[in-house]
């Protein structure tokens, strides 16, 4: 199975929230292979890189994501705005990983390198990451214990109370934890990379990505596109 099948499973998995399923549905076509998907990416890239210089910033990417959501569901702008805000942390992670996929080079006349921007050759990778990381963030929110603007994280207590909810998760490593308290215990120790007793969003995503790639899952193959 290829990226198309992987994306289809992400957007149809009923263990995830309705919000993330609609989000993935909106962007999934751009991550797939085939002539139709390639044509859609060409059109979408022209809209994203509106000045035609071949480099797109995080701010430009965020604005593009919001507009795509609004264009996809114009009858429900409040829902689109809410989902744009809800999944914003996943954009940052997706953008950085995609921008790092190509060889880093200095950009003449600018105090920056290509790793600071997304380029056309990294766009499909970005859309794949965008869907994958949105699903991870959706899972993270199930056990996130923070409020408001506080840094997103969860404790061992939160994890112990919530890992059982991941039965059937599209993130296979989380689904495995849901059926094995022993695996869940080990997983928390691996996620808590700094040993401070709490798992940050960046740690959670890094663990999920590494596990999915190591396990050779469909999601892992999707997330390995830029590695």
C-alpha positions in Angstrom: 0.0 0.0 0.0 1.2 3.5 -0.8 0.7 7.0 0.6 -2.9 7.1 -0.8 -4.0 4.1 1.2 -2.2 5.4 4.3 -4.0 8.8 4.1 -7.3 7.0 3.5 -6.9 5.1 6.7 -6.1 8.3 8.6 -9.2 10.2 7.4 -11.5 7.2 7.9 -10.4 6.0 11.3 -13.3 6.5 13.7 -11.1 6.4 16.8 -9.9 9.9 15.9 -12.0 13.1 16.4 -14.4 14.4 13.8 -12.3 17.5 13.6 -9.1 15.8 12.6 -10.9 13.6 10.1 -12.3 16.7 8.4 -8.9 18.3 8.5 -7.1 15.3 6.9 -9.9 15.0 4.4 -9.2 18.6 3.3 -5.4 18.1 2.6 -5.1 14.4 1.9 -5.4 14.6 -1.8 -2.2 16.6 -2.0 -0.2 13.9 -0.4 -1.2 11.1 -2.7 0.6 9.8 -5.8 -0.7 9.9 -9.3 -1.4 12.4 -12.0 -4.4 13.9 -10.4 -2.7 14.5 -7.1 0.4 16.0 -8.9 -1.8 18.4 -10.9 -3.5 19.4 -7.6 -0.2 20.1 -6.0 1.0 22.2 -8.9 -2.1 24.3 -8.6 -1.8 24.5 -4.8 1.9 25.4 -4.9 1.2 28.3 -7.2 -1.4 29.6 -4.7 1.0 29.1 -1.8 4.1 30.6 -3.6 2.2 33.6 -4.8 5.3 35.7 -5.5 7.0 32.9 -7.4 10.4 33.0 -5.8 10.4 29.3 -4.9 10.6 29.8 -1.1 7.7 29.7 1.2 7.8 30.8 4.9 5.9 29.4 7.8 3.7 32.5 8.0 2.8 32.1 4.3 2.1 28.4 4.9 -0.2 29.1 7.8 -2.2 31.7 5.9 -2.5 29.2 3.0 -3.8 26.4 5.3 -6.5 28.7 6.7 -7.6 29.7 3.2 -7.7 26.1 2.0 -9.9 25.2 5.0 -12.2 28.1 4.2 -12.4 27.2 0.5 -13.1 23.5 1.3 -15.9 24.2 3.8 -17.2 27.7 2.9 -20.6 27.0 4.5 -19.0 26.7 8.0 -16.3 29.5 8.4 -16.5 29.3 12.2 -15.6 25.6 12.2 -12.7 26.3 9.7 -11.3 29.0 11.9 -11.6 26.8 15.0 -9.8 23.9 13.3 -7.1 26.2 12.0 -6.4 27.3 15.6 -6.8 23.8 17.0 -4.2 22.1 14.8 -1.7 25.0 14.5 1.1 23.2 16.5 1.1 20.5 13.9 1.8 23.0 11.1 5.0 24.1 12.8 6.2 20.5 13.1 5.2 19.6 9.6 6.8 22.7 8.1 10.1 22.3 9.9 10.4 18.6 9.0 9.6 19.2 5.4 11.9 22.2 5.1 14.8 20.1 6.5 14.1 17.3 3.9 16.3 18.8 1.2 20.0 19.7 1.2 20.6 22.9 3.2 22.0 25.8 1.1 22.6 29.5 1.7 20.1 31.8 -0.1 22.0 34.6 -1.9 21.2 38.0 -0.6 19.2 36.8 2.4 20.4 36.0 5.9 18.8 32.6 5.8 19.2 29.1 4.3 16.9 26.8 2.5 16.1 25.0 5.7 14.3 28.1 6.8 11.8 27.8 4.0 9.7 25.2 2.2 10.5 24.6 -1.5 8.4 23.0 -4.2 10.2 19.7 -4.0 9.2 19.5 -0.4 5.6 20.3 -0.8 4.2 16.7 -1.1 6.3 15.8 2.0 4.8 18.7 3.8 1.2 17.7 3.1 1.9 14.1 4.2 3.4 15.4 7.4 0.5 17.8 7.9 -2.0 15.0 7.9 0.2 12.7 10.0 1.1 15.2 12.6 -2.5 16.4 12.9 -3.5 12.9 13.8 -0.7 12.8 16.4 -1.8 16.1 17.9 -5.4 14.9 18.0 -4.1 11.9 20.0 -2.0 14.1 22.3 -5.1 16.2 23.1 -6.8 13.2 24.6 -4.3 13.2 27.4 -3.0 16.7 27.5 -3.3 18.1 31.0 -2.6 21.8 30.3 -4.9 24.8 30.2 -4.9 27.9 28.1 -1.4 29.1 27.0 0.5 26.8 29.2 3.1 24.6 27.5 1.4 21.4 26.2 2.3 18.3 28.2 1.0 15.4 30.1 2.1 13.6 33.2 2.5 9.9 34.0 -0.8 10.1 35.9 -2.5 11.5 32.8 -0.9 8.8 30.6 -1.9 6.0 32.9 -5.5 7.2 32.9 -5.7 7.7 29.2 -3.6 5.2 27.2 -6.4 2.7 27.2 -8.4 5.0 24.9 -6.1 4.4 22.0 -7.5 1.0 21.0 -7.6 1.0 17.2 -5.7 4.2 16.9 -4.2 4.9 13.4 -0.9 5.4 15.3 -0.1 1.7 15.7 2.4 2.3 18.5 -0.4 3.9 20.6 -2.8 1.2 19.8 -0.3 -1.4 21.0 0.1 0.5 24.3 -3.7 0.5 24.8 -3.7 -3.3 25.0 -0.6 -3.7 27.1 0.1 -1.8 30.3 3.6 -3.1 30.2 4.2 -1.6 26.8 2.5 1.6 28.0 4.9 1.8 31.0 8.0 1.5 28.8 6.5 3.9 26.2 6.1 6.7 28.8 9.8 6.3 29.8 10.8 6.6 26.2 8.6 9.6 25.5 9.8 11.5 28.6 13.2 12.1 27.0 14.4 14.6 29.6 13.3 12.4 32.5 11.3 15.2 34.1 8.1 13.2 34.6 6.1 14.9 31.8 5.8 14.5 28.1 5.9 17.5 25.9 4.1 17.7 22.5 7.4 17.7 20.6 8.6 14.6 22.6 5.3 12.8 21.9 5.4 13.4 18.2 9.1 12.4 18.0 8.3 9.1 19.7 5.3 8.4 17.6 7.2 9.1 14.4 10.2 7.0 15.4 8.0 4.1 16.4 5.9 4.1 13.3 8.9 4.2 11.0 10.7 1.5 13.0 7.5 -0.7 12.9 7.2 -0.2 9.1 3.5 0.9 9.4 1.6 2.7 6.7 1.8 5.9 8.7 5.5 5.3 9.3 6.1 5.1 5.5 4.2 8.3 5.1 6.3 10.0 7.8 9.5 8.6 6.3 9.0 10.5 3.0 11.4 13.3 4.1 14.0 11.1 5.8 
